[in-house]
Amino acid sequence: MQLQQVAGNAYYVQGLSALGSSANQNFISNAGFVITDNSVVVIDALGSPALAQELVNLIKTVTPKPISHVLVTHYHADHIYGLQVFEALGARIVGNALAKEYLQSDTARLRLEASRQELAPWINDATRMVAAGQWVSGDTTALKIGGVDFVLQHMGPAHTAEDTAVFLPGNGVLFIGDVVFRNRIPYVGQADSRHWIAALDALLKLPVKVMVPGHGPASTAPQADMQLTRDYLVYLRESMGQAAKNLDPFEEAYQATDWSRFAGYPLFKAANRMNAYNTYLLMEQEK
């Protein structure tokens, strides 16, 4: 784990372009932090308590200021299993209220149970889901913390219902979470890809100088680097939408689709078929 500075007061660490495993401690996503006048604000908490503690140790090499807040972009395991470390430090966890449904769901419970097996010993019986201490709602929430302005822009339903971008108008840095995957195939799951595309179109209008995605390196050309995620989602919808409209069986449609534009990106083999299948089901419902 290495710190990378994206502005005078803003840093991030970049996870691996890989699936979570015991070998990588589930270090597959990014997290960031911003140093304010009197504290540190963290964006996302990484995929295990051990990783979160490593991030805390790195923050201490830059500043002695306490960590006052953690802003959660969305409640997927690789971004939130480290929250309990920050909670223990007294940080206020801030998340979008639409995540409450997921936190209380069987999906979240079963995901944690599976992670305790698949990601041991980094995820174990002591690892738990942590709810936000402050839930926000609405399209936009403005916070001023230690003299720094943070704009929490609700982007969902996209990758998740609660997707939240964190924009710093003072320096043009945007922490976008998993609304953008850079240099790898996105995990689409059961996302609302139509609204996700609309969210990306809205982001393209922001005066962003540096974008930190949920996965992949930061970008100083955010408009161009948002485009891969957008183009991939559009292609999924066009190809699988036509198949659903024609009543083509999914397997035949998948094999007949030309995936060559995206096949060279990391995690294509791991994610693309599932993304296509879920999009096929979504397009059947949208018909």
C-alpha positions in Angstrom: 0.0 0.0 0.0 1.5 3.3 -1.1 0.2 6.9 -0.7 -0.3 8.9 -3.8 -0.9 12.7 -3.6 -3.6 14.1 -6.0 -3.7 17.7 -4.5 -2.1 19.6 -1.8 -4.3 18.1 0.9 -5.7 15.0 -0.8 -4.2 11.5 -1.1 -5.3 8.0 -2.0 -4.2 4.4 -2.1 -4.8 2.2 -5.0 -6.0 -1.4 -4.7 -5.0 -4.2 -7.0 -6.9 -5.1 -10.2 -7.8 -8.5 -8.9 -10.5 -10.5 -7.1 -10.3 -10.4 -3.3 -8.4 -13.2 -1.8 -6.5 -14.2 1.4 -3.3 -13.5 -0.4 -4.1 -9.8 -1.1 -6.1 -9.2 2.1 -9.0 -8.0 -0.1 -7.0 -5.0 -1.2 -8.8 -4.5 -4.4 -10.4 -1.1 -4.1 -9.2 2.5 -3.5 -9.5 4.7 -0.5 -8.6 8.4 0.0 -8.2 11.0 2.6 -8.2 14.8 2.9 -6.3 16.8 5.5 -8.4 19.7 6.8 -7.4 22.5 9.2 -8.0 20.3 12.3 -8.6 16.7 11.2 -8.5 14.1 8.5 -11.5 13.0 6.4 -11.2 9.5 4.9 -13.2 8.4 1.8 -14.0 4.7 2.0 -12.5 2.2 4.4 -11.0 -0.6 2.3 -11.8 -4.3 2.3 -10.5 -5.6 5.7 -9.7 -4.2 9.2 -6.0 -5.0 8.6 -6.0 -2.8 5.5 -7.8 0.0 7.3 -5.2 -0.1 10.1 -2.5 0.1 7.5 -4.1 3.1 6.0 -4.4 4.7 9.4 -0.6 4.1 9.9 0.1 5.7 6.5 -2.0 8.8 7.4 0.1 9.2 10.5 3.2 9.5 8.4 1.7 12.6 6.8 -0.1 14.3 9.6 -0.7 14.0 13.4 -4.2 15.3 13.0 -7.0 12.9 14.2 -9.4 11.1 11.8 -12.7 12.8 12.3 -14.9 11.4 9.5 -15.2 8.6 7.0 -17.4 9.3 3.9 -18.7 6.1 2.4 -19.2 6.1 -1.4 -21.2 2.8 -1.2 -21.7 -0.3 1.0 -19.8 -3.0 -0.9 -17.6 -5.3 1.0 -14.3 -4.2 -0.5 -15.0 -0.6 0.5 -16.4 -1.0 4.0 -15.0 -4.0 5.9 -12.4 -1.7 7.4 -15.0 0.7 8.9 -14.8 -0.8 12.4 -11.2 0.4 12.7 -12.2 4.0 12.1 -15.3 3.7 14.3 -13.0 2.6 17.1 -11.0 5.8 16.6 -14.1 7.9 17.2 -14.6 8.9 13.5 -18.1 9.8 12.3 -19.2 7.5 9.6 -21.3 9.3 6.9 -23.3 7.3 4.3 -26.3 7.6 2.1 -29.5 6.4 3.8 -30.4 4.2 0.9 -27.6 1.8 2.1 -29.7 0.9 5.2 -31.7 -1.6 3.2 -28.6 -3.4 2.1 -27.1 -3.4 5.6 -30.2 -5.2 6.9 -30.4 -7.6 4.0 -29.7 -11.3 3.7 -27.3 -10.4 0.9 -25.1 -8.4 3.2 -25.2 -11.1 5.9 -24.4 -14.0 3.5 -21.6 -11.9 1.8 -20.0 -11.5 5.2 -20.3 -15.1 6.1 -18.8 -16.1 2.8 -16.0 -13.6 3.2 -15.1 -15.1 6.6 -14.4 -18.3 4.7 -12.9 -17.0 1.5 -10.8 -14.1 3.0 -9.7 -15.7 6.3 -7.8 -14.7 8.4 -8.3 -11.1 7.3 -12.1 -11.3 7.5 -13.1 -13.4 10.6 -15.8 -13.6 13.3 -14.7 -10.2 14.7 -15.3 -8.5 11.4 -18.7 -6.8 11.3 -20.9 -4.5 9.3 -20.8 -0.9 10.6 -23.7 1.4 10.0 -23.2 5.1 9.4 -23.5 7.4 12.4 -24.8 10.1 10.1 -27.1 9.2 7.2 -27.6 11.7 4.4 -30.3 11.8 1.8 -31.3 13.9 -1.2 -29.3 14.7 -4.4 -26.7 16.9 -2.8 -25.3 17.2 0.7 -22.7 20.0 1.5 -20.4 19.5 4.5 -17.8 21.8 5.8 -15.2 20.0 7.9 -12.1 21.8 9.2 -12.6 24.6 6.8 -12.8 22.3 3.7 -15.9 22.0 1.6 -17.1 18.6 0.7 -20.0 18.0 -1.7 -21.7 14.6 -1.5 -23.5 14.0 -4.7 -25.9 11.1 -4.8 -25.3 9.2 -8.1 -27.5 6.2 -7.6 -29.2 4.0 -8.5 -26.1 3.1 -10.5 -23.5 0.6 -9.3 -25.6 0.6 -6.1 -28.6 2.4 -4.9 -26.6 4.6 -2.6 -23.7 5.5 -4.8 -22.2 8.8 -3.6 -19.5 10.9 -5.2 -17.4 13.2 -3.0 -16.3 16.4 -4.7 -13.9 19.0 -3.3 -14.8 22.3 -5.1 -11.7 24.0 -3.6 -9.3 21.9 -5.6 -11.4 20.1 -8.2 -10.7 16.6 -6.8 -13.5 14.0 -7.2 -13.7 10.7 -5.3 -16.2 8.9 -7.5 -16.3 5.4 -5.9 -17.5 2.6 -8.2 -19.4 4.8 -10.5 -16.2 4.7 -12.5 -13.8 1.8 -12.9 -10.5 2.8 -14.6 -8.4 0.4 -16.6 -10.5 -2.7 -15.7 -13.9 -4.1 -16.4 -16.6 -2.8 -14.1 -18.5 -5.0 -11.8 -22.1 -4.4 -12.9 -24.0 -7.0 -10.9 -27.7 -6.0 -10.7 -27.0 -2.3 -11.2 -29.4 0.1 -12.8 -27.2 0.6 -15.9 -29.6 3.2 -17.5 -29.4 5.5 -14.5 -25.7 4.7 -14.2 -25.1 6.1 -17.7 -27.1 9.2 -16.8 -25.0 9.7 -13.7 -21.8 9.5 -15.7 -23.2 12.1 -18.2 -23.9 14.4 -15.2 -20.4 13.9 -13.9 -18.9 14.9 -17.2 -20.3 18.4 -16.6 -18.5 18.9 -13.3 -15.3 21.0 -13.2 -13.2 18.1 -12.2 -9.4 18.4 -12.3 -8.5 15.0 -10.8 -10.7 12.0 -10.5 -10.1 9.1 -8.0 -12.1 6.1 -9.1 -13.2 3.2 -6.8 -10.8 1.0 -8.8 -7.7 1.9 -10.8 -5.4 4.9 -10.9 -6.4 8.5 -10.5 -7.0 10.5 -13.6 -6.1 14.0 -14.7 -8.3 13.5 -17.8 -11.5 12.5 -16.0 -13.8 13.1 -18.9 -11.8 10.7 -21.1 -11.4 8.1 -18.4 -15.0 8.1 -17.4 -15.7 7.1 -21.0 -14.6 3.5 -20.8 -17.1 2.7 -18.0 -19.8 4.5 -20.0 -19.0 2.9 -23.3 -18.9 -0.6 -21.7 -22.3 0.0 -20.1 -23.8 1.3 -23.3 -22.4 -1.7 -25.2 -23.9 -4.2 -22.7 -27.3 -2.6 -23.0 -27.2 -2.4 -26.8 -26.0 -6.0 -27.3 -28.0 -7.7 -24.6 -31.0 -5.4 -25.2 -31.2 -6.5 -28.9 -30.9 -10.2 -27.8 -33.7 -9.8 -25.3 -35.9 -8.0 -27.8 -35.3 -10.8 -30.4 -36.0 -13.5 -27.7 -32.5 -15.0 -28.4 -31.4 -17.4 -25.6 -28.7 -15.7 -23.5 -26.0 -18.3 -24.2 -26.4 -17.9 -28.0 -26.5 -14.2 -27.7 -23.4 -14.0 -25.5 -21.4 -16.2 -27.9 -22.5 -14.2 -30.9 -21.5 -10.8 -29.4 -18.1 -9.3 -30.3 -16.4 -8.5 -27.0 -13.0 -7.8 -28.6 -13.0 -4.1 -27.6 -13.1 -5.0 -23.9 -11.5 -8.4 -23.8 -8.0 -7.1 -23.0 -8.9 -5.3 -19.8 -8.2 -6.8 -16.4 -11.0 -9.0 -14.9 -12.8 -9.4 -18.3 -12.9 -13.2 -17.9 -14.0 -12.9 -14.3 -16.8 -10.3 -14.7 -18.0 -10.0 -18.3 -20.3 -13.0 -18.6 -22.0 -12.2 -15.3 -22.3 -8.6 -16.3 -23.9 -9.6 -19.6 -26.3 -12.0 -18.1 -27.5 -9.5 -15.5 -27.9 -6.9 -18.2 -29.8 -9.4 -20.3 -32.3 -10.0 -17.5 -32.5 -6.2 -16.9 -33.3 -5.5 -20.5 -36.0 -8.2 -20.5 -37.7 -6.2 -17.7 -37.2 -2.9 -19.5 -38.8 -4.1 -22.7 
